[in-house]
């Protein structure tokens, strides 16, 4: 069943992030992907996340699709103007990619090419509208296409994030939904109660909220994120649990699996598993789920 059909049927979907390589050796990416084939509904392929130069999301998604794995290709506003963005979207659909996720893209100052210049020819809502316009058979200049794509479109939301105005975030969510986004991936979630109140609002917009379940790699990582990442809330009890565990890595995989089960029980439409370079741990988490 495709991701689109799964969402439409109201079934719980499992997505997983799969970074393309920084280079041309695709073996680690494809090996990790094949291990979870049939266990995840689609692999989300980021477009140079954290502004670190690596193989493009289009290239990574095409490679994974060739292995028979459904993908969600990210497109961002940072690196390309409106002409190049539309060209990549048409190429993606022509190569069998049916799901896209529009994101802003982090500033190059966060990445490894500090002299790079951001493009930001169009903003995120404009990008979503552009994808919708393509699906109606025309480009942003109003010129008719020879064949139109029909993407399942997603984006991001900060709803439920610590320190964010829930009303302002919901208004932002509604703008993106009106522009054509159907599913929304949240920042890493460790406290389900902070997001649960938004489920009914999401249902009123007929959209899907997909929380990110982040695999913590260590006690130090949990402490650092809790202290320094203002939009992410990690309960002290969770940090204490990792601290007491004799095998902290195993405990972190258990926490990720338990979070997935809890989100399904709470009625969310799905999850996105993020392992930040530990894609080899995806199969272990999924087995525990």
MARDOTOR-297805 format. One line per 10 residues: number of its first residue (from 1); for each residue x, y, z of N, C-alpha, C, CB. Coordinates in steps of 0.2 Angstrom, whole numbers, plus 5000, padded with zeros to 4 digits. Each point is the difference from the previous one (the first is absolute). Glycine has a CB too. Layout:
<sites>
NUM	X,Y,Z,X,Y,Z,X,Y,Z,X,Y,Z  ...
</sites>
This chain:
<sites>
1	5004,4994,5000,4996,5006,5000,5004,5006,5000,4991,4994,5006  5008,5011,4990,5004,5006,4999,4999,5004,5007,4999,5000,4987  5005,5005,5014,4999,5004,5006,4994,5005,4999,5013,5000,5001  4986,5002,4993,4993,5004,4999,4994,4996,5002,5006,5006,4991  4994,4988,5006,4994,4995,5002,5000,4999,5007,5000,4995,4989  5005,5004,5014,5000,4998,5008,4998,5006,5004,5010,4993,4998  4992,5013,5000,4997,5006,5003,4993,5001,4999,5011,5005,4999  4986,4994,4995,4993,5000,4998,4996,4995,5004,5003,5005,4989  5000,4989,5012,4996,4995,5003,5000,5001,5008,5004,4992,4991  5000,5013,5011,5001,5001,5008,5004,4995,5003,4989,5004,4999
11	5015,4993,4998,5005,4995,5003,5006,5004,5003,4996,4990,4992  5007,5007,5012,5006,5003,5004,5006,4998,4995,4996,4998,5012  5008,5008,4986,5005,4999,4995,5007,5001,5004,4993,5005,4991  5012,4992,5007,5007,5000,5003,5004,5003,4995,4998,4991,5008  5005,5015,4993,5005,5003,4995,5007,4999,5004,4991,5008,4994  5014,4993,5002,5007,5000,5003,5004,5004,4996,4999,4989,5005  5005,5015,4998,5005,5005,4997,5006,4996,4997,4996,5009,5007  5006,4992,4987,5006,4997,4997,5004,5005,4996,4994,4989,4999  5012,5013,5004,5004,5005,4998,5004,4997,4994,5001,5005,5011  4999,4999,4983,5005,4998,4995,5007,5001,5002,4992,5003,4991
21	5013,4993,5006,5007,5001,5002,5003,5006,4998,5001,4988,4999  5004,5014,5005,5005,5006,4998,5005,4997,4995,4998,5006,5011  5000,4992,4983,5005,4997,4995,4996,4996,4996,5009,5000,5008  4994,4995,4988,4996,4996,4996,5000,4993,5002,5004,5007,4991  4998,4991,5014,5000,4993,5003,4993,4999,5003,5012,4999,5002  4983,4998,4995,4993,5000,5002,4999,4993,5004,4997,5007,4990  5008,4989,5011,4999,4994,5003,4997,5000,5007,5010,4996,4993  4992,5009,5011,4998,5000,5007,4992,5002,5000,5012,5003,5004  4987,5002,4992,4993,5002,4999,4995,4994,4998,5004,5012,4997  4998,4985,4997,4996,4995,4997,5000,4994,5005,5003,5004,4989
31	5002,4994,5014,5000,4994,5005,4995,5001,5006,5012,4998,4997  4989,5008,5006,4995,5002,5005,4993,5000,4998,5009,5007,5005  4990,4996,4989,4993,5000,4997,4997,4993,4999,5003,5011,4994  5001,4985,5003,4998,4993,4998,4998,4996,5007,5007,5000,4989  4996,5002,5016,4999,4996,5007,4993,5002,5002,5012,5000,5003  4986,5006,4995,4993,5002,5003,4995,5000,4995,5005,5007,5008  4996,4990,4986,4995,4999,4994,4995,4996,5002,5009,5002,4992  4985,5000,5008,4994,4997,5002,4998,5001,5007,5003,4991,4992  5001,5012,5012,4999,5002,5007,4998,5007,5001,5008,4991,5003  4994,5013,4992,4998,5007,5000,4996,5002,4994,5010,5003,5006
41	4986,5002,4994,4995,5001,4994,5004,5005,4995,4990,4999,5008  5015,5005,4994,5003,5004,4996,5007,5003,5004,4989,5003,4993  5016,4998,5003,5006,5003,5002,5000,5007,4998,5006,4989,5000  4995,5016,5005,5000,5007,4999,5008,5002,4999,4990,5002,5007  5011,5001,4987,5007,5001,4997,5001,5008,5001,5000,4990,4992  5004,5012,5013,5001,5007,5001,5004,5003,4995,4999,4998,5012  4999,5009,4987,5004,5003,4995,5006,5004,5004,4989,5001,4992  5016,4996,5008,5006,5003,5004,4998,5004,5006,5005,5002,4989  4993,4994,5016,4998,5002,5006,5006,5003,5004,4991,4991,5001  5007,5014,5003,5005,5004,5004,5005,5004,4995,4999,4992,5010
51	4999,5009,4984,5004,5003,4995,5007,4997,4999,4994,5010,5003  5006,4983,4998,5006,4997,4998,5000,4997,4993,5001,4997,5013  5004,5004,4983,5000,4998,4993,5000,4992,5000,5005,5011,4996  4991,4986,5000,5000,4993,4999,4996,4999,4994,5001,4997,5012  4998,4996,4986,4996,4999,4994,4993,5002,5001,5007,4990,4998  4990,5013,4996,4994,5003,5001,4994,4995,5001,5004,5008,4992  4991,4995,5011,4994,4996,5002,4997,4996,4993,4998,5008,5010  5002,4996,4985,4998,4997,4994,5004,4994,4998,4996,5011,4996  5011,4989,5004,5004,4995,4999,4999,4994,5005,5008,5008,4995  4992,4993,5011,4999,4995,5005,4993,4997,4999,5007,5006,5008
61	4988,4998,4991,4993,4997,4999,5000,4995,4994,4995,5010,5006  5008,4992,4989,5000,4996,4994,5003,4993,5001,5000,5011,4993  5006,4990,5010,5004,4993,5002,4995,4996,5004,5011,5006,4999  4986,4996,5006,4996,4996,5005,4994,4998,4996,5004,5006,5010  4993,4998,4986,4994,4998,4996,5002,4994,4995,4995,5011,5001  5011,4989,4997,5003,4994,4995,5000,4994,5004,5006,5008,4993  4995,4992,5014,5000,4994,5004,4993,4998,5002,5011,5003,5004  4984,5000,4994,4993,4998,5001,4997,5003,5007,5002,4990,4993  5001,5016,5009,4998,5003,5006,4997,5006,4999,5009,4994,5006  4985,5007,4996,4997,5007,5000,5003,5005,5003,4989,4994,4999
71	5012,5012,4999,5003,5006,5003,4996,5006,5000,5011,4995,4996  4991,5009,5009,4998,5007,5000,5005,5005,4999,4991,4997,5008  5010,5006,4987,5005,5005,4998,4999,5007,5003,5002,4993,4989  5003,5009,5014,5000,5007,5003,5002,5005,4994,5002,4996,5012  4994,5010,4988,5002,5005,4996,5001,5006,5004,4994,4995,4990  5011,5009,5009,5000,5006,5005,5001,5007,4996,5005,4992,5009  4994,5013,4995,5000,5007,4997,5007,5003,4999,4989,5001,5004  5016,4996,5000,5006,5003,5001,5005,5000,4994,4999,4996,5012  5001,4998,4984,5005,4999,4995,4998,5001,4993,5004,4992,5008  4990,5009,4990,4998,5000,4993,4995,5006,4999,5002,4988,4999
81	4998,5015,4995,4995,5005,4999,4994,4996,4997,5008,5009,4998  4986,4995,5001,4994,4997,4998,5000,4995,4994,4995,5010,5005  5010,4992,4990,5001,4996,4994,5003,4993,5002,5001,5011,4993  5004,4989,5010,5003,4994,5002,4996,4996,5005,5011,5005,4999  4985,4998,5005,4996,4996,5004,4994,4996,4996,5002,5008,5010  4995,4996,4986,4995,4997,4996,5003,4994,4995,4994,5011,5000  5012,4990,4998,5004,4995,4995,5001,4994,5004,5005,5009,4993  4997,4992,5013,5002,4994,5005,4993,4996,5001,5010,5006,5005  4985,4998,4997,4994,4996,5001,4997,4996,4994,4997,5010,5008  5004,4993,4986,4997,4996,4994,5005,4994,4999,4996,5011,4995
91	5010,4990,5006,5005,4995,4999,4998,4994,5005,5009,5008,4996  4990,4994,5011,4998,4995,5005,4994,4996,4998,5005,5008,5009  4990,4995,4989,4994,4997,4998,5001,4995,4994,4993,5010,5005  5011,4993,4990,5001,4996,4994,5004,4994,5002,5000,5010,4993  5004,4990,5013,5004,4994,5002,4997,4996,5005,5010,5006,4998  4983,4995,5003,4996,4996,5004,4999,5002,5007,5004,4991,4993  4999,5014,5009,4999,5003,5007,4993,5003,5001,5013,5002,5001  4983,4996,5003,4994,5002,5001,4998,5005,5006,4997,4990,4994  5008,5010,5011,4999,5004,5006,5006,5005,5001,4994,4990,5005  5004,5016,4996,5005,5005,5001,4998,5004,5007,5002,5001,4988
101	5003,5002,5015,5000,5003,5006,5003,5007,4999,5000,4989,5007  4996,5016,4994,5003,5007,4999,5003,5003,5007,4992,5002,4990  5014,5000,5010,5003,5003,5006,5004,5006,4998,5001,4989,5005  5000,5015,5000,5004,5007,4999,5007,4998,4998,4992,5006,5008  5011,4990,4996,5008,4999,5000,5003,5005,5004,4999,4997,4988  5006,5000,5016,5004,5003,5005,5005,5005,4997,4999,4991,5008  5002,5015,4995,5005,5005,4997,5007,4996,4999,4994,5010,5006  5009,4992,4989,5007,4997,4999,5005,5001,5006,4998,5002,4988  5001,5003,5016,5004,5001,5006,5000,4994,5004,4998,5012,4999  4997,4984,5001,5000,4994,5004,5004,4994,4997,4989,5004,5004
111	5013,4997,4990,5003,4994,4996,5007,5000,5000,4989,4999,4994  5013,4998,5000,5008,4999,4999,5002,5005,4994,4999,4988,5005  4997,5016,4992,5002,5004,4995,4997,5007,5002,5000,4991,4991  5004,5012,5013,4998,5007,5003,5000,5006,4995,5004,4996,5011  4999,5003,4984,5000,5005,4995,4995,4999,4995,5012,5001,5001  4984,4994,4999,4994,4999,4996,4995,5005,5001,5002,4988,5000  4995,5014,4994,4994,5005,5001,4993,4997,4999,5008,5009,4995  4988,4993,5010,4993,4997,4999,4996,5003,4994,5000,4998,5013  4996,4998,4985,4996,5003,4994,4993,5003,5003,5005,4991,4992  4991,5005,5011,4993,5002,5002,4997,5004,4995,5005,5000,5012
121	4995,4998,4982,4996,5004,4995,4992,5000,5002,5009,4996,4991  4989,4998,5012,4993,5000,5002,5000,4997,5007,4996,4998,4988  4999,5004,5016,4999,4997,5007,4997,4994,5000,5000,5011,5004  4999,4986,5002,4997,4993,5000,4993,5000,4998,5007,4998,5010  4989,5006,4992,4993,5000,4997,5000,5001,4993,4996,5005,5011  5008,4999,4986,5000,5001,4992,5002,4993,4997,5003,5013,5002  5002,4984,5001,5002,4993,4998,4994,4995,5000,5012,5003,5004  4985,4997,5001,4994,4996,5000,4995,5001,4995,5002,4999,5012  4997,5008,4987,4995,5002,4995,5003,4998,4993,4996,5010,5007  5010,4991,4992,5003,4998,4994,4999,4992,4998,5009,5009,5002
131	4992,4987,5003,4999,4993,4999,4992,4999,4998,5009,4997,5009  4987,5006,4995,4993,5000,4998,4998,5002,4993,4998,5002,5012  5005,5004,4986,4999,5002,4993,5003,4995,4995,5001,5012,5004  5005,4985,4997,5002,4995,4996,4995,4994,4999,5012,5003,5003  4985,4995,5003,4995,4995,4999,4994,5002,4996,5004,4996,5012  4995,5010,4987,4994,5002,4996,5002,5001,4993,4995,5006,5010  5011,4992,4988,5002,5000,4993,5004,5007,4998,4991,4992,4998  5011,5012,5006,5003,5006,4998,5006,5002,5004,4989,5004,4996  5016,4999,5002,5006,5002,5004,4998,5007,5003,5008,4994,4993  4997,5009,5011,4999,5006,5003,4999,5006,4996,5006,4995,5009
141	4996,5004,4984,4999,5005,4995,4994,5000,4997,5012,5000,4998  4984,4995,5004,4993,4999,4997,5000,4996,4993,4997,5010,5005  5009,4987,4993,5001,4996,4994,4998,4993,5001,5009,5008,4996  4987,4990,4999,4997,4993,5001,5005,4994,5000,4990,5005,4995  5010,4990,5009,5004,4995,5000,4998,4994,4995,5003,5003,5012  5002,4993,4986,4998,4994,4996,5000,4994,5005,5005,5005,4989  4990,4994,5014,4999,4996,5006,5001,5003,5007,5004,4991,4992  4992,5008,5012,5001,5003,5007,5001,4995,5006,4992,5009,4996  5012,4993,5008,5002,4995,5006,4994,5000,5005,5012,5002,4999  4987,4993,5005,4995,4999,5005,5003,4998,5006,4991,4997,4992
151	5013,5008,5012,5003,4998,5006,4996,4999,5006,5010,5006,4995  4992,4990,5010,4998,5001,5007,5005,5005,5003,4995,4988,5001  5002,5017,5002,5004,5006,5002,5001,5000,5007,4997,5006,4990  5009,4995,5013,5000,5001,5007,5005,5006,5002,4998,4988,5002  5002,5014,5004,5004,5005,5002,5002,5000,5008,4995,5007,4991  5007,4998,5012,5002,4999,5007,4995,5005,5004,5012,4998,4997  4988,5000,5009,4996,5005,5005,5004,5000,5007,4989,4997,4994  5010,5008,5009,5003,5001,5007,4995,4999,5006,5009,5007,4995  4985,4991,5003,4995,4999,5004,5002,4996,5006,4991,5002,4991  5008,5000,5015,5001,4996,5006,5008,5001,5002,4991,4992,4996
161	5013,5012,5001,5006,5001,5002,5001,5004,5006,5003,4999,4988  5002,5000,5016,5001,5004,5006,5001,5008,4998,5004,4989,5006  4993,5015,4997,5001,5007,4999,4997,5003,4994,5010,4998,5006  4985,4999,4991,4997,5002,4994,4993,5002,5002,5007,4993,4992  4990,5012,5005,4993,5002,5001,4996,4995,4996,5003,5012,5001  4992,4984,5002,4996,4995,4997,4996,5004,4995,5000,4993,5010  4997,5013,4991,4996,5003,4996,5003,5002,4993,4993,5004,5010  5013,4999,4991,5004,5002,4994,5002,4994,4996,5004,5010,5006  4998,4985,4997,5002,4994,4997,4995,4997,4996,5008,4998,5008  4986,5002,4995,4994,4997,4997,4998,5004,4994,4996,4995,5010
171	5005,5012,4990,4998,5004,4994,5005,4999,4995,4995,5008,5007  5011,4991,4994,5005,4998,4995,4999,4993,4997,5008,5007,5007  4990,4988,4997,4998,4994,4998,4994,5000,4995,5004,4995,5011  4991,5009,4991,4994,5001,4995,5002,5003,4993,4993,5002,5011  5012,5003,4990,5002,5003,4993,5003,4995,4996,5002,5011,5006  5002,4985,4997,5004,4994,4996,4995,4995,4997,5010,5002,5007  4985,4997,4997,4995,4995,4998,4996,5003,4995,4999,4995,5011  4999,5011,4989,4996,5004,4995,5004,5000,4993,4994,5007,5009  5013,4993,4992,5004,5000,4994,5001,4993,4997,5006,5010,5005  4992,4985,4998,5000,4994,4997,5004,4994,5004,4999,5006,4990
181	5003,4996,5016,5004,4994,5004,4994,4996,5003,5010,5008,5002  4992,4986,4998,4995,4995,5003,5002,4996,5007,4996,4998,4988  5011,5001,5012,5003,4998,5006,5005,5004,5003,4997,4988,4996  5004,5012,5010,5005,5005,5004,5004,4996,5005,4992,5010,4998  5015,4991,5001,5004,4996,5004,5003,5005,5006,5003,4993,4991  4996,5005,5015,5002,5005,5006,5008,4999,5001,4988,4999,5005  5014,5006,5000,5007,4999,5003,5000,4993,5004,5002,5013,5000  5003,4985,5002,5001,4994,5005,4995,5001,5006,5012,4998,4996  4984,4996,5005,4995,5001,5005,5002,4994,5006,4991,5004,4992  5010,4999,5014,5001,4995,5006,4995,5001,5005,5012,5001,4998
191	4983,5003,5001,4995,5001,5005,4993,5001,4996,5008,5006,5008  4989,4988,4991,4994,4999,4996,4994,5005,5002,5003,4988,4998  4996,5013,5008,4995,5005,5003,5000,5007,4997,5000,4993,5010  5006,5009,4988,5001,5007,4997,4997,5000,4993,5010,5002,5007  4989,4993,4990,4997,5000,4993,4993,4997,4999,5012,4999,4997  4986,4997,5008,4994,4997,4999,4994,5005,4999,5004,4991,5008  4996,5015,4996,4994,5005,4999,4999,5002,4993,5002,5004,5011  5003,4995,4984,5000,5003,4994,4997,4995,4995,5010,5007,5002  4988,4987,5000,4998,4994,4996,4993,5002,4997,5006,4992,5006  4989,5011,4998,4994,5002,4998,5000,5005,4995,4995,4996,5011
201	5009,5009,4990,5001,5006,4996,5003,4997,4993,5002,5008,5010  5002,4988,4990,5003,4997,4994,4994,4996,4996,5012,4999,5005  4984,4998,4999,4995,4996,4996,4995,5005,4997,5001,4991,5008  4998,5015,4995,4995,5005,4997,5003,5003,4994,4996,5003,5011  5011,4997,4988,5003,5002,4994,5001,4994,4995,5006,5009,5006  4992,4985,4996,5001,4994,4996,5007,4999,4997,4989,5002,4996  5016,4999,5009,5007,4999,4999,5003,4995,5005,5001,5012,4996  5005,4986,5003,5003,4994,5004,5006,5003,5004,4996,4991,4992  5004,5008,5015,5006,5003,5004,5004,4994,5001,4993,5009,5005  5013,4991,4993,5005,4995,5000,5006,5002,5005,4997,4996,4988
211	5003,5002,5018,5005,5001,5005,5007,4997,4998,4991,5001,5009  5014,5002,4992,5007,4998,5000,5002,4996,5006,5003,5009,4992  4999,4985,5007,5003,4996,5006,5007,5000,4999,4989,4993,5001  5015,5010,5003,5007,5001,4999,5004,4995,5004,4999,5012,4998  5005,4984,5000,5004,4995,5003,5006,5004,5004,4997,4990,4992  5002,5010,5015,5006,5003,5004,5006,4995,5000,4991,5007,5007  5015,4995,4992,5005,4996,4999,5004,4999,5007,5001,5004,4988  4998,5001,5016,5004,4999,5007,4996,5005,5005,5011,4997,4994  4991,5002,5012,4998,5004,5005,5002,5008,4999,5001,4990,5008  5005,5010,4990,5003,5007,4998,4996,5004,4995,5011,4996,5003
221	4987,5000,4992,4995,5003,4995,4994,5002,5002,5005,4993,4992  4992,5003,5013,4993,5002,5003,5001,5006,5004,4997,4988,5000  5008,5012,5004,5002,5006,5004,5001,5007,4996,5004,4992,5009  5000,5007,4986,5001,5006,4996,4994,5002,4996,5012,4996,4998  4984,5000,5000,4994,5002,4996,4995,5003,5005,5002,4991,4992  4997,5006,5014,4996,5003,5005,5002,5007,5002,4998,4989,5004  5009,5012,4996,5002,5007,5003,5001,5005,4994,5006,4994,5009  4995,5004,4985,5002,5005,4995,4995,5001,4994,5012,4997,5003  4983,4998,4996,4996,5000,4995,4993,5002,5003,5006,4991,4993  4993,5016,5006,4994,5003,5003,4993,4997,4998,5007,5010,5001
231	4993,4988,4993,4993,4997,4997,4999,4993,5002,5001,5008,4991  5004,4989,5012,4999,4992,5002,5000,5000,5007,5006,4996,4990  4989,5000,5013,4999,4999,5007,5001,4992,5001,4992,5010,5002  5013,4989,5002,5002,4993,5003,4999,5000,5007,5008,4998,4991  4987,4998,5011,4998,4999,5008,5006,4998,5004,4988,4998,4997  5013,5005,5009,5006,4997,5004,4999,4993,5001,5000,5011,5006  4994,4986,4995,4999,4993,5001,5003,4996,4995,4990,5002,5006  5010,5000,4988,5003,4997,4994,5007,5000,5000,4990,5003,4993  5013,5003,5009,5007,5000,5001,5003,4996,5005,5000,5011,4996  4996,4988,5010,5002,4996,5005,5000,4993,4999,4995,5009,5007
241	5000,4989,4989,4999,4993,4997,5006,4998,4996,4988,5001,5000  5015,5003,4996,5006,4999,4996,5006,4999,5005,4995,5006,4989  5005,4999,5015,5006,5000,5005,5000,4994,5004,4999,5012,5001  4996,4985,5001,5000,4994,5004,5001,4993,4996,4992,5006,5008  5007,4995,4986,5000,4994,4996,5007,4997,4999,4990,5004,4994  5012,4990,5007,5006,4997,4999,5003,5000,4993,4998,4993,5010  4997,5006,4985,5002,5001,4993,4996,5005,4997,5002,4988,4999  5001,5018,5001,4996,5006,4998,4998,5001,4993,5007,5005,5009  4997,4992,4987,4998,5000,4993,4993,4995,4999,5012,5002,4996  4988,4993,5007,4994,4995,4999,4994,5004,5004,5008,4989,5000
251	4993,5014,5005,4995,5004,5003,4997,5005,4996,5005,4998,5011  4999,5005,4985,4998,5006,4995,4996,4997,4995,5010,5007,5002  4992,4987,4995,4996,4997,4995,4993,4997,5003,5011,4996,4994  4989,5002,5012,4994,4998,5003,4995,5006,5001,5006,4991,5006  4997,5015,4996,4996,5006,5001,4997,5002,4993,5007,5004,5010  4997,4996,4985,4997,5001,4993,4995,4996,4998,5011,5004,4997  4989,4989,5004,4995,4995,4998,4994,5002,5005,5009,4991,4996  4992,5010,5010,4994,5001,5004,4996,5007,4998,5006,4994,5010  4998,5011,4988,4997,5006,4998,4996,4999,4994,5009,5006,5004  4993,4990,4991,4996,4998,4994,4994,4996,5002,5010,4999,4993
261	4990,4997,5012,4994,4996,5002,4995,5005,5003,5007,4989,5001  4996,5015,5003,4995,5005,5004,4997,5005,4995,5007,4999,5010  4996,5003,4985,4997,5005,4995,4995,4996,4996,5011,5006,4999  4990,4988,4999,4995,4996,4997,4994,4999,5004,5008,4994,4994  4993,5005,5012,4994,4999,5005,4996,5007,5001,5007,4991,5006  4997,5014,4994,4997,5007,5001,4996,5002,4994,5009,5003,5007  4991,4994,4987,4996,5001,4994,5004,5004,4995,4990,5000,5007  5016,5001,4993,5004,5004,4995,5000,4996,4994,5007,5005,5008  4994,4998,4986,5000,4997,4994,5006,4996,4998,4992,5009,4996  5013,4993,5008,5007,4996,4998,5005,5003,5004,4996,4997,4989
271	5010,5001,5009,5006,5003,5003,5006,5000,4995,4997,4996,5011  5008,5009,4990,5006,5000,4997,5006,4998,5004,4995,5008,4992  5008,4987,5007,5006,4998,5004,5006,5003,4997,4995,4989,5003  5009,5015,5002,5006,5003,4998,5006,4997,5004,4993,5011,4997  5012,4987,5000,5005,4997,5003,5007,5004,5000,4994,4989,4998  5006,5016,4998,5006,5005,4999,5007,4996,4999,4994,5008,5007  5006,4988,4988,5006,4996,4998,5000,4993,5003,5006,5011,5000  4990,4988,5004,4999,4993,5003,4995,4996,4996,5004,5004,5011  4995,4996,4982,4995,4997,4997,5000,4992,5001,5001,5009,4991  5005,4989,5011,5001,4993,5001,4996,4997,5006,5011,5001,4995
281	4987,5004,5009,4996,4999,5006,4992,5000,4998,5009,5005,5007  4989,4997,4987,4993,5000,4999,4997,4993,5000,5002,5009,4993  5001,4986,5005,4997,4993,5000,4999,4998,5007,5005,4997,4989  5000,5005,5015,4999,4998,5008,4994,5003,5003,5013,4998,5000  4986,5008,4998,4995,5004,5003,4993,4997,4998,5007,5011,5000  4993,4988,4993,4994,4997,4997,4998,4993,5003,5002,5007,4990  5003,4989,5011,4999,4993,5003,4997,5001,5007,5009,4995,4994  4993,5010,5010,4997,5001,5007,4993,5003,4999,5011,5002,5005  4988,5002,4990,4993,5003,4999,4995,4994,4999,5005,5011,4995
</sites>
